[in-house]
Amino acid sequence: MLRALFLTFILCIPVFLQGCGEEVPVVKVDFSKRESVKVPVPEPAITYAYLPQYSHEVSYARHNPLIQHLAKETGLPMRQVFPDTFAEHVRMVERGEIDISFSNPFVYVQLTKLGSTAFARIKEPDGRPTFRGQIIVHAQNKAIQTLDDVIGKRWIAVDPYSAGGYLYALGYFLDHGIHAHNFREIAFAPGPGGKQEKAALAVYAGKYDVASVREGALDTVKDKINLQHIRVLAVTPEYPGWVYSARNGMNKEIVSKIAEAMFRLSMDIPSEAAILKNARTSGIIPATDSDYDAVRTLIQKIEADRITSKLQDVPPLPAQRVSNAE
């Protein structure tokens, strides 16, 4: 039966080919005539970027109302831009592609090396001008009951540049006699954006034993997981809050206009309170570079431990991945 069908198919091929023999009109193309395609160029504007600790969707939703308000209050055109990673954020500032950075304290210290200057910082939703990191584990992980139990375990942090999601936790471990080489592995959340969520989800799924995130980050995953399955093992000391900085060479009058508009925002005015709450802050206050000296001290402590520990061959912060597995 199959052989008969195959022979019928072979015999029908000439018929099909004959049907394809009809002449088709030839279309001549004149390659001497070309039309250039113009790539859309954004209108000139003050660029504003939120360090990508969350997804771009979250970043846009939280900060676009604030940006629109600042543009209206100052009369300056403003546009939000979206780096994919913490490192790219720094490179974009260096290239002059980000005018106003909203970043964590550690990234700010890196930006000062490029000439950036702090002019404002936020208050947390509860009114504190400081914030902390959290060290979390799965609630059903019986192997980790105390801080010392993390020794020999796998740790996933947010990003080498993350303050609350890495450095604050690392400093806390050092203060309690736990060094980087005591972990079986230290990894960082993969991919662009959404790193706080990814770190929390990784420990929830059991891919890692312990995770570090900034305080408040668990709220972003409460619709994805049952937070009762997450246990906060420890909370780090407080450090100065997230900071607004202007890139090197930015017009000081423009920076002043933006700063004054930020400082006028009030929780007593319903429309402005909505903008502040949406950005996860209760207010924006003045900042100076010296506010972040405590973060510089923390970095020095971490670097000193790196040099004197068994991880002497690990590059200086920010490291990309550290593994102490046998």
Salt bridges, closest charged atoms under 4 A:
GLU73 OE1 - ARG264 NH2 3.51
ASP84 OD1 - HIS56 NE2 2.78
GLU97 OE2 - ARG95 NE 2.81
ASP99 OD1 - ARG247 NE 2.55
GLU124 OE1 - ARG214 NH1 3.23
ASP126 OD2 - ARG128 NE 2.73
ASP159 OD2 - LYS195 NZ 3.80
ASP175 OD1 - LYS301 NZ 2.75
GLU185 OE2 - ARG321 NH2 2.11
ASP209 OD2 - ARG154 NE 3.10
GLU215 OE1 - ARG128 NH2 3.00
GLU215 OE2 - ARG132 NH2 2.58
GLU238 OE2 - ARG128 NH1 2.47
ASP289 OD1 - ARG296 NH2 2.83
ASP291 OD2 - ARG121 NE 3.66
ASP293 OD1 - ARG296 NH1 3.06
GLU303 OE2 - ARG306 NE 3.47
ASP305 OD1 - HIS179 ND1 2.49
